Amino acid sequence: MQGLFFFLFMNSLSFLTTISTSTDTLTSSQILRTSQTLESSNETFVLGFIPGINLNNFYLAIWYKNSQDTVVWVANRDNPLQNNSTNDGFLKIGDNGNIVLLNSSSNNNLVWSSNQTTVTKNQLVLQLLDNGNLVLRETNVNDPTKYLWQSFDFPTDTLLPSMNLGWNFEKNTEKHLTSWKITGQNPSTGDYSYKIDFHGLPETFLVGSDRSLMYRGGPWNGETFSGLPEAKMQEDTDSIVFNFSWNEHGVYYSFSTINGSIYSRLVLNSYGQLQHFTWNQSTKTWSTKYLYVFLSDDCDQYRKCGPYSICGAHASPVCKCMKGFVPKNERTWNVNDFESDGCVRKTNLDCKSDEFYQMVNVKLPETTKTPVFVNTTMGIKECGDLCRRNCSCTGYANIFVTNGGSGCVMWFGELVDIINYTKGGQDLYIRQAYSKLGTPSSPEFGASSGIKWFQSPPNAVAGDRIVVLPAKLSVNHH
């Protein structure tokens, strides 16, 4: 029976033709062999096969034509085509409408498939677009919303302009970057992923291979993610536009180039670093616009200091309790074991007389695992009044720093993973028991982290309901 299937399959291949000239499209009647390529019409991107460390292993990949060692997407990253001769493997559009990569030297075993489930009887084509997106579509359909499958929905380690990362709430699908095992050498799944968590305020996370959270980038503040202030300082505002969209349909992060002729890419490398490269046409090389070295100091470690504490990269020790808090476990704290217990309040709150102090230049506390209230239109005064009236509210802040600040986020639990910066960051208002001593002394981490005090109004009441509001947001920055 297997022999009959193989005979029928090989007989069906006799009706297929290989592409003979450089083109951006593969039809249902054609196959793409390992020695052949597709090329986007603007001659920017190439689809073809690249060898692995083992030269008999091949991967279906997309790369830049002018920089052939710069691979931006790999289909079969964890299942290479084991190819003993130049033309043993081939790519085709299968009878069921899937893109399939087959190995003809081993009974045409399936190596990789697009696994798309939409069935159509219409003629299909596979096309490499000018933006680097490989799409499967019906022959006469050019509407991007009607593509049957596209590589942009399945990123590997690279984000290109017009790609996005994040969540589609309607389809319950997610897109993220995952590093190569060895950047530039082994494209199999690596140790790091860069993802967006949409619970609370959407935040970026660096995730390890064991799904452990290693670094939190903070929520989007209208300019950048609050835990990446260096991105705002180092970005090339003349050529790059960063976009963030957050509404009832989904949450996405992307970037675009003002000058469409500029080649630009964001890459998560095998060391867990997020690099932004731009092509230098004069030198024919890639230059790094900015580099996120996530784990460059102790404060980058996720939840390094535990609850109600602040991490300062240039302080000694790096972790200190917030004003009005003391180490929960003095013994472990004194041997620099900060993470396990963190800090606790020195004096219990009584709601009516509670005060709020303002911290500046900080990464806002985590919102994805702590109950929060989110409203994108409320101002900081209204936000503060609402927090004061709810005795469970532990802190509040503006969501956005643009145009003088706007939006409201309130926390109703422990405040964790706060970092103090010398520049950048945001203002955070912390609930504190009334201090008979008046205005406190200067903060622990430098003059830039100034503290201001605000007392609760006398009519503060307890028991307001905690609500996580759906937020509507679509912003860009350049």
Secondary structure as the mmCIF struct_conf table of DSSP 4:
data_model
#
loop_
_struct_conf.conf_type_id
_struct_conf.id
_struct_conf.beg_label_comp_id
_struct_conf.beg_label_asym_id
_struct_conf.beg_label_seq_id
_struct_conf.end_label_comp_id
_struct_conf.end_label_asym_id
_struct_conf.end_label_seq_id
HELX_RH_AL_P HELX_RH_AL_P1 GLN A 2 LEU A 13
TURN_TY1_P TURN_TY1_P1 SER A 14 PHE A 15
STRN STRN1 THR A 17 THR A 18
BEND BEND1 THR A 21 THR A 21
BEND BEND2 ASP A 24 ASP A 24
STRN STRN2 THR A 25 THR A 27
TURN_TY1_P TURN_TY1_P2 SER A 28 SER A 29
STRN STRN3 GLN A 30 ARG A 33
TURN_TY1_P TURN_TY1_P3 THR A 34 SER A 35
STRN STRN4 LEU A 38 GLU A 39
TURN_TY1_P TURN_TY1_P4 SER A 41 ASN A 42
BEND BEND3 GLU A 43 GLU A 43
STRN STRN5 PHE A 45 PRO A 51
BEND BEND4 ILE A 53 ASN A 54
TURN_TY1_P TURN_TY1_P5 LEU A 55 ASN A 56
STRN STRN6 ASN A 57 TYR A 64
TURN_TY1_P TURN_TY1_P6 LYS A 65 ASN A 66
STRN STRN7 SER A 67 VAL A 74
BEND BEND5 ALA A 75 ASN A 76
TURN_TY1_P TURN_TY1_P7 ARG A 77 ASP A 78
BEND BEND6 ASN A 79 ASN A 79
STRN STRN8 LEU A 81 GLN A 82
BEND BEND7 ASN A 84 SER A 85
TURN_TY1_P TURN_TY1_P8 THR A 86 ASN A 87
BEND BEND8 ASP A 88 ASP A 88
STRN STRN9 GLY A 89 ILE A 93
TURN_TY1_P TURN_TY1_P9 ASP A 95 ASN A 96
BEND BEND9 GLY A 97 GLY A 97
STRN STRN10 ILE A 99 ASN A 103
HELX_RH_3T_P HELX_RH_3T_P1 SER A 104 SER A 106
TURN_TY1_P TURN_TY1_P10 ASN A 107 ASN A 108
STRN STRN11 ASN A 109 SER A 113
BEND BEND10 ASN A 122 ASN A 122
STRN STRN12 LEU A 124 LEU A 128
TURN_TY1_P TURN_TY1_P11 ASP A 130 ASN A 131
BEND BEND11 GLY A 132 GLY A 132
STRN STRN13 LEU A 134 GLU A 138
TURN_TY1_P TURN_TY1_P12 THR A 139 ASN A 140
HELX_RH_3T_P HELX_RH_3T_P2 PRO A 144 LYS A 146
BEND BEND12 LEU A 148 LEU A 148
STRN STRN14 TRP A 149 GLN A 150
HELX_RH_3T_P HELX_RH_3T_P3 SER A 151 ASP A 153
BEND BEND13 PHE A 154 PHE A 154
BEND BEND14 ASP A 157 ASP A 157
STRN STRN15 THR A 158 LEU A 159
TURN_TY1_P TURN_TY1_P13 PRO A 161 SER A 162
STRN STRN16 LEU A 165 ASN A 168
TURN_TY1_P TURN_TY1_P14 PHE A 169 ASN A 172
STRN STRN17 THR A 173 LYS A 175
STRN STRN18 LEU A 177 ILE A 182
TURN_TY1_P TURN_TY1_P15 THR A 183 GLN A 185
STRN STRN19 ASN A 186 ASP A 197
BEND BEND15 HIS A 199 LEU A 201
STRN STRN20 GLU A 203 GLY A 208
TURN_TY1_P TURN_TY1_P16 SER A 209 ASP A 210
BEND BEND16 ARG A 211 ARG A 211
STRN STRN21 LEU A 213 PRO A 219
STRN STRN22 TRP A 220 TRP A 220
BEND BEND17 GLY A 222 THR A 224
STRN STRN23 PHE A 225 PHE A 225
TURN_TY1_P TURN_TY1_P17 SER A 226 GLY A 227
HELX_RH_AL_P HELX_RH_AL_P2 PRO A 229 GLN A 234
TURN_TY1_P TURN_TY1_P18 THR A 237 SER A 239
STRN STRN24 ILE A 240 ASN A 247
TURN_TY1_P TURN_TY1_P19 GLU A 248 HIS A 249
STRN STRN25 GLY A 250 THR A 257
BEND BEND18 ILE A 258 ASN A 259
TURN_TY1_P TURN_TY1_P20 GLY A 260 SER A 261
STRN STRN26 SER A 264 LEU A 268
TURN_TY1_P TURN_TY1_P21 SER A 270 TYR A 271
BEND BEND19 GLY A 272 GLY A 272
STRN STRN27 GLN A 273 ASN A 280
TURN_TY1_P TURN_TY1_P22 GLN A 281 LYS A 284
STRN STRN28 THR A 285 VAL A 293
TURN_TY1_P TURN_TY1_P23 PHE A 294 LEU A 295
BEND BEND20 SER A 296 ASP A 297
HELX_RH_3T_P HELX_RH_3T_P4 ASP A 298 ASP A 300
BEND BEND21 GLN A 301 GLN A 301
TURN_TY1_P TURN_TY1_P24 TYR A 302 CYS A 305
TURN_TY1_P TURN_TY1_P25 PRO A 307 TYR A 308
STRN STRN29 SER A 309 GLY A 312
TURN_TY1_P TURN_TY1_P26 ALA A 313 HIS A 314
BEND BEND22 ALA A 315 VAL A 318
STRN STRN30 CYS A 319 CYS A 321
HELX_LH_PP_P HELX_LH_PP_P1 MET A 322 MET A 322
TURN_TY1_P TURN_TY1_P27 LYS A 323 GLY A 324
STRN STRN31 PHE A 325 PRO A 327
BEND BEND23 LYS A 328 ASN A 329
HELX_RH_AL_P HELX_RH_AL_P3 GLU A 330 ASN A 334
TURN_TY1_P TURN_TY1_P28 VAL A 335 ASN A 336
TURN_TY1_P TURN_TY1_P29 GLU A 339 ASP A 341
STRN STRN32 CYS A 343 ARG A 345
BEND BEND24 LYS A 346 THR A 347
BEND BEND25 CYS A 351 CYS A 351
TURN_TY1_P TURN_TY1_P30 LYS A 352 SER A 353
STRN STRN33 GLU A 355 LYS A 363
HELX_LH_PP_P HELX_LH_PP_P2 LEU A 364 GLU A 366
BEND BEND26 THR A 368 THR A 370
STRN STRN34 VAL A 372 ASN A 375
BEND BEND27 THR A 376 THR A 377
HELX_RH_AL_P HELX_RH_AL_P4 ILE A 380 ARG A 389
TURN_TY1_P TURN_TY1_P31 CYS A 391 SER A 392
STRN STRN35 GLY A 395 ALA A 397
BEND BEND28 ILE A 399 ILE A 399
STRN STRN36 PHE A 400 PHE A 400
HELX_RH_3T_P HELX_RH_3T_P5 THR A 402 GLY A 404
STRN STRN37 SER A 406 SER A 406
STRN STRN38 CYS A 408 TRP A 411
BEND BEND29 GLY A 413 GLY A 413
STRN STRN39 ILE A 418 ASN A 420
BEND BEND30 THR A 422 GLY A 424
STRN STRN40 GLN A 426 GLN A 432
TURN_TY1_P TURN_TY1_P32 LYS A 436 LEU A 437
BEND BEND31 THR A 439 THR A 439
BEND BEND32 GLU A 444 PHE A 445
HELX_RH_3T_P HELX_RH_3T_P6 ALA A 447 SER A 449
STRN STRN41 LYS A 452 GLN A 455
HELX_LH_PP_P HELX_LH_PP_P3 SER A 456 PRO A 457
TURN_TY1_P TURN_TY1_P33 PRO A 458 ASN A 459
BEND BEND33 ALA A 462 ALA A 462
HELX_LH_PP_P HELX_LH_PP_P4 ASP A 464 ILE A 466
STRN STRN42 LEU A 473 HIS A 477
#
